[in-house]
Amino acid sequence: MYSAIAANKRNTILIMIVFIGLIAGIGYIFSVIYGSTGIFWGTLVGSIIYALFQYFVAAKLALSMNGARQIQKSDNPRLYRIVENLSITEGMPMPKVYVIDDVGANAFATGRDPKHAHVAATTGILELMNDRELTAVMAHEIGHVKNYDIRVMMIVFGLVSAIGLLADVFLRLMWFGGDNDEAPNPIFMILGIVAALLAPLVAILVQAAISRQREYLADASGALTTRDPDALAAALEKLGASSSKLRRQNSSTAHLFFANPLKGKAIANLFSTHPPIEARVARLRKMGHSF
């Protein structure tokens, strides 16, 4: 577990470097197409500033995008006390607690470290789960905080959004033209189109691959915290029989949630930000035999 936490801290920096490099690479291709080095340097400097900006504000953006509202103990004593007790058990600072008014049963954690953490639960999951199951779900979210998953996933959330926006801008420039009167090299034109189209896809694949492993790790962390992996397995089985889909559909924050919050099952498993519920339940049931 400690090695995973150390890896997450290293991965935060690595992911930022890789994404900045990817954005700068796209900027370079388009600087050649339009014959302006200013595009490259502007993209590079802008991506660095954006990455730093996201490090500090991405959590608030994710909460706002999903309609989360902060609560105090008097607003929902049940949820607040569960999070409070788990924080005491883990010896961690108390995260800020939020509720999302949505019938979809789900939860998520965000922030840049345990001192600046936020956990949220939907009204749907509060109604669906009993105390034992809700404790297991929130222990899973606290596990994300303890493992520094929240920092990694916040950086991924911010930079995936940036790449998608940048690709869209460059594609629009391709169709509507620029200020360069000379005909651009057709090879770079093709590279520019390919880069603009594939960059968001690569970003989503990285997002999905990272998310799946983090979910398994958070499941294990939550089970160790409560010493009750069967409760988390039961909670997942309830979600499998009901719905974790939310009214607000934000693909850029889908990886943050306890279960997939997006509608539709037509997307291939390759693009899912969550491992199958059945696989998570099987791991937890197996773990339960060792307690």
Short mmCIF file of the C-alpha atoms (twelve columns), coordinates in Angstrom:
data_MODEL
# 
_entry.id   MODEL 
# 
loop_
_atom_site.group_PDB 
_atom_site.id 
_atom_site.type_symbol 
_atom_site.label_atom_id 
_atom_site.label_alt_id 
_atom_site.label_comp_id 
_atom_site.label_asym_id 
_atom_site.label_seq_id 
_atom_site.Cartn_x 
_atom_site.Cartn_y 
_atom_site.Cartn_z 
_atom_site.pdbx_PDB_model_num 
ATOM 1   C CA . MET A 1   0.000   0.000   0.000   1 
ATOM 2   C CA . TYR A 2   2.806   2.398   0.902   1 
ATOM 3   C CA . SER A 3   4.555   1.693   -2.396  1 
ATOM 4   C CA . ALA A 4   1.311   2.517   -4.241  1 
ATOM 5   C CA . ILE A 5   1.052   5.845   -2.416  1 
ATOM 6   C CA . ALA A 6   4.658   6.700   -3.306  1 
ATOM 7   C CA . ALA A 7   3.967   5.706   -6.922  1 
ATOM 8   C CA . ASN A 8   0.917   7.971   -7.042  1 
ATOM 9   C CA . LYS A 9   2.999   10.936  -5.891  1 
ATOM 10  C CA . ARG A 10  5.571   10.221  -8.608  1 
ATOM 11  C CA . ASN A 11  2.873   9.648   -11.215 1 
ATOM 12  C CA . THR A 12  1.395   13.088  -10.568 1 
ATOM 13  C CA . ILE A 13  4.569   14.736  -11.830 1 
ATOM 14  C CA . LEU A 14  5.043   12.182  -14.618 1 
ATOM 15  C CA . ILE A 15  1.504   12.627  -15.945 1 
ATOM 16  C CA . MET A 16  1.864   16.402  -15.922 1 
ATOM 17  C CA . ILE A 17  5.117   16.149  -17.914 1 
ATOM 18  C CA . VAL A 18  3.641   13.677  -20.427 1 
ATOM 19  C CA . PHE A 19  0.496   15.719  -21.015 1 
ATOM 20  C CA . ILE A 20  2.426   18.972  -21.307 1 
ATOM 21  C CA . GLY A 21  4.703   17.269  -23.820 1 
ATOM 22  C CA . LEU A 22  1.691   16.002  -25.775 1 
ATOM 23  C CA . ILE A 23  0.091   19.432  -25.873 1 
ATOM 24  C CA . ALA A 24  3.399   21.044  -26.851 1 
ATOM 25  C CA . GLY A 25  3.813   18.443  -29.620 1 
ATOM 26  C CA . ILE A 26  0.418   19.308  -31.056 1 
ATOM 27  C CA . GLY A 27  1.347   22.978  -30.806 1 
ATOM 28  C CA . TYR A 28  4.585   22.350  -32.693 1 
ATOM 29  C CA . ILE A 29  2.822   20.589  -35.568 1 
ATOM 30  C CA . PHE A 30  0.394   23.455  -35.982 1 
ATOM 31  C CA . SER A 31  3.159   26.043  -35.662 1 
ATOM 32  C CA . VAL A 32  4.785   24.389  -38.699 1 
ATOM 33  C CA . ILE A 33  1.481   24.278  -40.578 1 
ATOM 34  C CA . TYR A 34  0.866   27.997  -40.025 1 
ATOM 35  C CA . GLY A 35  4.517   29.047  -40.130 1 
ATOM 36  C CA . SER A 36  4.426   30.643  -36.685 1 
ATOM 37  C CA . THR A 37  6.664   29.589  -33.796 1 
ATOM 38  C CA . GLY A 38  4.437   31.694  -31.565 1 
ATOM 39  C CA . ILE A 39  1.821   28.923  -31.695 1 
ATOM 40  C CA . PHE A 40  4.306   26.429  -30.238 1 
ATOM 41  C CA . TRP A 41  5.623   28.684  -27.480 1 
ATOM 42  C CA . GLY A 42  2.146   29.942  -26.654 1 
ATOM 43  C CA . THR A 43  0.855   26.379  -26.409 1 
ATOM 44  C CA . LEU A 44  3.812   25.248  -24.278 1 
ATOM 45  C CA . VAL A 45  3.654   28.146  -21.818 1 
ATOM 46  C CA . GLY A 46  -0.126  28.006  -21.720 1 
ATOM 47  C CA . SER A 47  -0.132  24.269  -20.959 1 
ATOM 48  C CA . ILE A 48  2.306   24.719  -18.069 1 
ATOM 49  C CA . ILE A 49  0.247   27.544  -16.579 1 
ATOM 50  C CA . TYR A 50  -2.940  25.542  -17.078 1 
ATOM 51  C CA . ALA A 51  -1.437  22.455  -15.397 1 
ATOM 52  C CA . LEU A 52  -0.466  24.485  -12.333 1 
ATOM 53  C CA . PHE A 53  -3.864  26.185  -12.306 1 
ATOM 54  C CA . GLN A 54  -5.638  22.836  -12.435 1 
ATOM 55  C CA . TYR A 55  -3.542  21.517  -9.555  1 
ATOM 56  C CA . PHE A 56  -5.141  24.065  -7.246  1 
ATOM 57  C CA . VAL A 57  -8.667  24.559  -8.633  1 
ATOM 58  C CA . ALA A 58  -9.639  21.317  -10.407 1 
ATOM 59  C CA . ALA A 59  -11.311 19.890  -7.299  1 
ATOM 60  C CA . LYS A 60  -13.682 22.843  -7.012  1 
ATOM 61  C CA . LEU A 61  -14.454 22.604  -10.716 1 
ATOM 62  C CA . ALA A 62  -15.293 18.897  -10.420 1 
ATOM 63  C CA . LEU A 63  -17.607 19.545  -7.457  1 
ATOM 64  C CA . SER A 64  -19.347 22.394  -9.255  1 
ATOM 65  C CA . MET A 65  -19.742 20.453  -12.510 1 
ATOM 66  C CA . ASN A 66  -21.524 17.659  -10.642 1 
ATOM 67  C CA . GLY A 67  -23.788 19.911  -8.588  1 
ATOM 68  C CA . ALA A 68  -22.276 19.018  -5.202  1 
ATOM 69  C CA . ARG A 69  -23.220 21.146  -2.202  1 
ATOM 70  C CA . GLN A 70  -21.235 21.180  1.029   1 
ATOM 71  C CA . ILE A 71  -22.994 20.056  4.210   1 
ATOM 72  C CA . GLN A 72  -22.365 20.258  7.936   1 
ATOM 73  C CA . LYS A 73  -23.163 17.621  10.547  1 
ATOM 74  C CA . SER A 74  -26.611 19.086  11.214  1 
ATOM 75  C CA . ASP A 75  -27.545 18.815  7.515   1 
ATOM 76  C CA . ASN A 76  -26.976 15.057  7.291   1 
ATOM 77  C CA . PRO A 77  -25.712 13.579  10.580  1 
ATOM 78  C CA . ARG A 78  -25.602 10.038  9.195   1 
ATOM 79  C CA . LEU A 79  -23.244 10.738  6.288   1 
ATOM 80  C CA . TYR A 80  -21.158 13.267  8.188   1 
ATOM 81  C CA . ARG A 81  -20.548 10.950  11.144  1 
ATOM 82  C CA . ILE A 82  -19.603 8.052   8.878   1 
ATOM 83  C CA . VAL A 83  -16.953 10.197  7.148   1 
ATOM 84  C CA . GLU A 84  -15.834 11.601  10.498  1 
ATOM 85  C CA . ASN A 85  -15.409 8.139   12.043  1 
ATOM 86  C CA . LEU A 86  -13.483 6.863   9.024   1 
ATOM 87  C CA . SER A 87  -11.176 9.871   9.153   1 
ATOM 88  C CA . ILE A 88  -10.463 9.226   12.818  1 
ATOM 89  C CA . THR A 89  -9.816  5.550   12.094  1 
ATOM 90  C CA . GLU A 90  -7.294  6.462   9.396   1 
ATOM 91  C CA . GLY A 91  -5.752  9.302   11.434  1 
ATOM 92  C CA . MET A 92  -6.496  11.730  8.596   1 
ATOM 93  C CA . PRO A 93  -7.839  15.291  8.486   1 
ATOM 94  C CA . MET A 94  -11.598 15.434  8.118   1 
ATOM 95  C CA . PRO A 95  -12.513 15.933  4.426   1 
ATOM 96  C CA . LYS A 96  -15.215 18.404  3.502   1 
ATOM 97  C CA . VAL A 97  -18.481 16.526  2.955   1 
ATOM 98  C CA . TYR A 98  -20.854 17.132  0.039   1 
ATOM 99  C CA . VAL A 99  -24.218 15.838  -1.139  1 
ATOM 100 C CA . ILE A 100 -25.359 15.640  -4.765  1 
ATOM 101 C CA . ASP A 101 -29.123 15.804  -5.316  1 
ATOM 102 C CA . ASP A 102 -29.460 12.925  -7.762  1 
ATOM 103 C CA . VAL A 103 -31.381 9.649   -7.699  1 
ATOM 104 C CA . GLY A 104 -28.396 7.836   -9.224  1 
ATOM 105 C CA . ALA A 105 -26.517 5.910   -6.518  1 
ATOM 106 C CA . ASN A 106 -22.913 7.105   -6.547  1 
ATOM 107 C CA . ALA A 107 -20.115 8.862   -4.656  1 
ATOM 108 C CA . PHE A 108 -16.705 10.362  -5.340  1 
ATOM 109 C CA . ALA A 109 -13.653 11.931  -3.701  1 
ATOM 110 C CA . THR A 110 -11.520 14.781  -4.980  1 
ATOM 111 C CA . GLY A 111 -8.811  17.208  -3.893  1 
ATOM 112 C CA . ARG A 112 -5.039  17.466  -4.146  1 
ATOM 113 C CA . ASP A 113 -4.031  15.778  -0.864  1 
ATOM 114 C CA . PRO A 114 -5.564  14.580  2.451   1 
ATOM 115 C CA . LYS A 115 -5.412  18.127  3.866   1 
ATOM 116 C CA . HIS A 116 -7.461  19.470  0.956   1 
ATOM 117 C CA . ALA A 117 -9.867  16.590  0.347   1 
ATOM 118 C CA . HIS A 118 -13.582 16.488  -0.448  1 
ATOM 119 C CA . VAL A 119 -15.964 13.522  -0.464  1 
ATOM 120 C CA . ALA A 120 -19.429 13.538  -1.989  1 
ATOM 121 C CA . ALA A 121 -22.387 11.168  -2.032  1 
ATOM 122 C CA . THR A 122 -25.621 11.321  -4.004  1 
ATOM 123 C CA . THR A 123 -29.025 11.311  -2.348  1 
ATOM 124 C CA . GLY A 124 -29.645 8.128   -4.322  1 
ATOM 125 C CA . ILE A 125 -26.834 6.199   -2.650  1 
ATOM 126 C CA . LEU A 126 -27.847 7.515   0.781   1 
ATOM 127 C CA . GLU A 127 -31.310 6.034   0.278   1 
ATOM 128 C CA . LEU A 128 -30.122 2.776   -1.296  1 
ATOM 129 C CA . MET A 129 -27.414 1.730   1.175   1 
ATOM 130 C CA . ASN A 130 -27.767 0.665   4.787   1 
ATOM 131 C CA . ASP A 131 -25.255 2.026   7.306   1 
ATOM 132 C CA . ARG A 132 -22.833 -0.871  6.886   1 
ATOM 133 C CA . GLU A 133 -22.795 -0.561  3.090   1 
ATOM 134 C CA . LEU A 134 -22.608 3.238   3.109   1 
ATOM 135 C CA . THR A 135 -19.657 3.042   5.496   1 
ATOM 136 C CA . ALA A 136 -17.933 0.658   3.087   1 
ATOM 137 C CA . VAL A 137 -18.555 2.995   0.141   1 
ATOM 138 C CA . MET A 138 -17.222 6.031   1.971   1 
ATOM 139 C CA . ALA A 139 -14.239 3.984   3.205   1 
ATOM 140 C CA . HIS A 140 -13.522 3.333   -0.484  1 
ATOM 141 C CA . GLU A 141 -13.595 7.089   -1.132  1 
ATOM 142 C CA . ILE A 142 -11.402 7.765   1.904   1 
ATOM 143 C CA . GLY A 143 -9.070  5.150   0.418   1 
ATOM 144 C CA . HIS A 144 -8.714  7.333   -2.680  1 
ATOM 145 C CA . VAL A 145 -7.729  10.215  -0.402  1 
ATOM 146 C CA . LYS A 146 -5.253  8.165   1.631   1 
ATOM 147 C CA . ASN A 147 -3.653  6.693   -1.490  1 
ATOM 148 C CA . TYR A 148 -3.261  10.136  -3.112  1 
ATOM 149 C CA . ASP A 149 -5.415  8.902   -5.991  1 
ATOM 150 C CA . ILE A 150 -7.330  12.156  -5.800  1 
ATOM 151 C CA . ARG A 151 -4.234  14.139  -6.779  1 
ATOM 152 C CA . VAL A 152 -3.475  11.917  -9.765  1 
ATOM 153 C CA . MET A 153 -7.061  11.893  -10.963 1 
ATOM 154 C CA . MET A 154 -7.474  15.654  -10.580 1 
ATOM 155 C CA . ILE A 155 -4.455  16.247  -12.778 1 
ATOM 156 C CA . VAL A 156 -5.795  13.768  -15.327 1 
ATOM 157 C CA . PHE A 157 -9.223  15.439  -15.236 1 
ATOM 158 C CA . GLY A 158 -7.764  18.889  -15.864 1 
ATOM 159 C CA . LEU A 159 -5.340  17.920  -18.591 1 
ATOM 160 C CA . VAL A 160 -7.783  15.669  -20.449 1 
ATOM 161 C CA . SER A 161 -10.146 18.634  -20.585 1 
ATOM 162 C CA . ALA A 162 -7.334  20.866  -21.866 1 
ATOM 163 C CA . ILE A 163 -6.336  18.451  -24.622 1 
ATOM 164 C CA . GLY A 164 -9.924  18.108  -25.790 1 
ATOM 165 C CA . LEU A 165 -10.332 21.899  -25.921 1 
ATOM 166 C CA . LEU A 166 -7.013  22.424  -27.698 1 
ATOM 167 C CA . ALA A 167 -7.752  19.738  -30.276 1 
ATOM 168 C CA . ASP A 168 -11.116 21.351  -30.992 1 
ATOM 169 C CA . VAL A 169 -9.502  24.773  -31.469 1 
ATOM 170 C CA . PHE A 170 -6.862  23.413  -33.846 1 
ATOM 171 C CA . LEU A 171 -9.426  21.465  -35.881 1 
ATOM 172 C CA . ARG A 172 -11.484 24.630  -36.310 1 
ATOM 173 C CA . LEU A 173 -8.364  26.449  -37.487 1 
ATOM 174 C CA . MET A 174 -7.771  23.661  -39.997 1 
ATOM 175 C CA . TRP A 175 -11.236 24.059  -41.522 1 
ATOM 176 C CA . PHE A 176 -11.523 27.842  -41.415 1 
ATOM 177 C CA . GLY A 177 -7.927  28.674  -42.271 1 
ATOM 178 C CA . GLY A 178 -5.300  30.879  -40.724 1 
ATOM 179 C CA . ASP A 179 -3.187  33.918  -41.512 1 
ATOM 180 C CA . ASN A 180 -0.420  32.073  -43.349 1 
ATOM 181 C CA . ASP A 181 -0.730  32.832  -47.091 1 
ATOM 182 C CA . GLU A 182 1.685   30.080  -48.145 1 
ATOM 183 C CA . ALA A 183 0.319   26.618  -48.803 1 
ATOM 184 C CA . PRO A 184 1.274   24.405  -45.842 1 
ATOM 185 C CA . ASN A 185 3.184   21.165  -46.282 1 
ATOM 186 C CA . PRO A 186 0.532   18.463  -46.931 1 
ATOM 187 C CA . ILE A 187 2.414   16.020  -44.676 1 
ATOM 188 C CA . PHE A 188 2.136   18.375  -41.741 1 
ATOM 189 C CA . MET A 189 -1.487  19.045  -42.627 1 
ATOM 190 C CA . ILE A 190 -2.186  15.320  -42.333 1 
ATOM 191 C CA . LEU A 191 -0.172  15.083  -39.105 1 
ATOM 192 C CA . GLY A 192 -2.072  18.023  -37.695 1 
ATOM 193 C CA . ILE A 193 -5.458  16.486  -38.415 1 
ATOM 194 C CA . VAL A 194 -4.379  13.101  -37.040 1 
ATOM 195 C CA . ALA A 195 -2.896  14.666  -33.905 1 
ATOM 196 C CA . ALA A 196 -5.978  16.781  -33.253 1 
ATOM 197 C CA . LEU A 197 -8.274  13.786  -33.691 1 
ATOM 198 C CA . LEU A 198 -6.216  11.221  -31.788 1 
ATOM 199 C CA . ALA A 199 -5.025  13.356  -28.864 1 
ATOM 200 C CA . PRO A 200 -8.406  13.323  -27.038 1 
ATOM 201 C CA . LEU A 201 -8.707  9.578   -27.691 1 
ATOM 202 C CA . VAL A 202 -5.260  8.904   -26.216 1 
ATOM 203 C CA . ALA A 203 -6.106  11.079  -23.232 1 
ATOM 204 C CA . ILE A 204 -9.319  9.137   -22.590 1 
ATOM 205 C CA . LEU A 205 -7.500  5.795   -22.845 1 
ATOM 206 C CA . VAL A 206 -4.891  6.952   -20.323 1 
ATOM 207 C CA . GLN A 207 -7.676  8.205   -18.080 1 
ATOM 208 C CA . ALA A 208 -9.471  4.856   -18.244 1 
ATOM 209 C CA . ALA A 209 -6.356  2.735   -17.668 1 
ATOM 210 C CA . ILE A 210 -5.310  4.749   -14.620 1 
ATOM 211 C CA . SER A 211 -8.837  4.804   -13.196 1 
ATOM 212 C CA . ARG A 212 -9.354  1.042   -13.270 1 
ATOM 213 C CA . GLN A 213 -6.251  0.295   -11.233 1 
ATOM 214 C CA . ARG A 214 -7.113  3.057   -8.754  1 
ATOM 215 C CA . GLU A 215 -10.574 1.566   -8.215  1 
ATOM 216 C CA . TYR A 216 -9.157  -1.843  -7.324  1 
ATOM 217 C CA . LEU A 217 -6.672  -0.232  -4.945  1 
ATOM 218 C CA . ALA A 218 -9.368  1.897   -3.280  1 
ATOM 219 C CA . ASP A 219 -11.581 -1.189  -2.886  1 
ATOM 220 C CA . ALA A 220 -8.736  -2.953  -1.074  1 
ATOM 221 C CA . SER A 221 -7.978  0.109   1.059   1 
ATOM 222 C CA . GLY A 222 -11.611 0.546   2.050   1 
ATOM 223 C CA . ALA A 223 -11.943 -3.134  2.925   1 
ATOM 224 C CA . LEU A 224 -8.847  -2.979  5.117   1 
ATOM 225 C CA . THR A 225 -10.160 0.129   6.876   1 
ATOM 226 C CA . THR A 226 -13.519 -1.402  7.778   1 
ATOM 227 C CA . ARG A 227 -12.290 -5.017  8.013   1 
ATOM 228 C CA . ASP A 228 -15.507 -5.774  6.154   1 
ATOM 229 C CA . PRO A 229 -14.906 -6.424  2.430   1 
ATOM 230 C CA . ASP A 230 -18.261 -8.218  2.169   1 
ATOM 231 C CA . ALA A 231 -20.048 -4.934  2.939   1 
ATOM 232 C CA . LEU A 232 -18.362 -3.226  -0.009  1 
ATOM 233 C CA . ALA A 233 -19.131 -6.222  -2.208  1 
ATOM 234 C CA . ALA A 234 -22.793 -6.030  -1.142  1 
ATOM 235 C CA . ALA A 235 -22.856 -2.308  -1.943  1 
ATOM 236 C CA . LEU A 236 -21.468 -2.973  -5.426  1 
ATOM 237 C CA . GLU A 237 -24.023 -5.731  -5.988  1 
ATOM 238 C CA . LYS A 238 -26.813 -3.312  -5.067  1 
ATOM 239 C CA . LEU A 239 -25.460 -0.829  -7.586  1 
ATOM 240 C CA . GLY A 240 -25.353 -3.550  -10.218 1 
ATOM 241 C CA . ALA A 241 -29.026 -4.253  -9.587  1 
ATOM 242 C CA . SER A 242 -30.058 -0.580  -9.546  1 
ATOM 243 C CA . SER A 243 -28.400 2.393   -11.265 1 
ATOM 244 C CA . SER A 244 -25.328 4.535   -10.680 1 
ATOM 245 C CA . LYS A 245 -26.103 6.775   -13.674 1 
ATOM 246 C CA . LEU A 246 -26.408 10.486  -12.935 1 
ATOM 247 C CA . ARG A 247 -28.578 13.139  -14.532 1 
ATOM 248 C CA . ARG A 248 -25.535 15.353  -15.090 1 
ATOM 249 C CA . GLN A 249 -23.360 13.597  -17.653 1 
ATOM 250 C CA . ASN A 250 -19.726 14.705  -17.408 1 
ATOM 251 C CA . SER A 251 -17.341 12.305  -19.107 1 
ATOM 252 C CA . SER A 252 -14.337 14.313  -17.915 1 
ATOM 253 C CA . THR A 253 -15.193 13.552  -14.262 1 
ATOM 254 C CA . ALA A 254 -16.617 10.039  -14.731 1 
ATOM 255 C CA . HIS A 255 -13.375 8.445   -13.512 1 
ATOM 256 C CA . LEU A 256 -13.764 10.091  -10.106 1 
ATOM 257 C CA . PHE A 257 -16.933 8.231   -9.150  1 
ATOM 258 C CA . PHE A 258 -17.418 5.033   -7.155  1 
ATOM 259 C CA . ALA A 259 -19.225 3.465   -10.134 1 
ATOM 260 C CA . ASN A 260 -19.697 4.507   -13.747 1 
ATOM 261 C CA . PRO A 261 -22.018 7.563   -13.727 1 
ATOM 262 C CA . LEU A 262 -22.560 7.678   -17.499 1 
ATOM 263 C CA . LYS A 263 -25.598 6.446   -19.381 1 
ATOM 264 C CA . GLY A 264 -25.515 3.773   -22.046 1 
ATOM 265 C CA . LYS A 265 -23.731 0.434   -22.344 1 
ATOM 266 C CA . ALA A 266 -22.819 0.666   -26.001 1 
ATOM 267 C CA . ILE A 267 -19.308 1.983   -25.359 1 
ATOM 268 C CA . ALA A 268 -16.723 -0.758  -25.507 1 
ATOM 269 C CA . ASN A 269 -15.216 -1.911  -22.256 1 
ATOM 270 C CA . LEU A 270 -11.887 -0.510  -23.469 1 
ATOM 271 C CA . PHE A 271 -13.159 3.019   -22.900 1 
ATOM 272 C CA . SER A 272 -14.747 2.412   -19.505 1 
ATOM 273 C CA . THR A 273 -13.194 4.304   -16.610 1 
ATOM 274 C CA . HIS A 274 -14.277 1.586   -14.170 1 
ATOM 275 C CA . PRO A 275 -13.551 -2.146  -13.977 1 
ATOM 276 C CA . PRO A 276 -16.626 -4.417  -14.204 1 
ATOM 277 C CA . ILE A 277 -18.631 -4.588  -10.975 1 
ATOM 278 C CA . GLU A 278 -18.491 -8.387  -11.130 1 
ATOM 279 C CA . ALA A 279 -14.678 -8.329  -11.119 1 
ATOM 280 C CA . ARG A 280 -14.580 -5.947  -8.163  1 
ATOM 281 C CA . VAL A 281 -17.076 -8.061  -6.211  1 
ATOM 282 C CA . ALA A 282 -15.093 -11.255 -6.918  1 
ATOM 283 C CA . ARG A 283 -11.900 -9.686  -5.554  1 
ATOM 284 C CA . LEU A 284 -13.670 -8.448  -2.431  1 
ATOM 285 C CA . ARG A 285 -15.370 -11.795 -1.769  1 
ATOM 286 C CA . LYS A 286 -12.004 -13.497 -2.078  1 
ATOM 287 C CA . MET A 287 -10.501 -10.969 0.307   1 
ATOM 288 C CA . GLY A 288 -13.352 -11.591 2.749   1 
ATOM 289 C CA . HIS A 289 -12.259 -15.185 3.241   1 
ATOM 290 C CA . SER A 290 -8.927  -13.982 4.679   1 
ATOM 291 C CA . PHE A 291 -10.511 -11.933 7.496   1 
# 
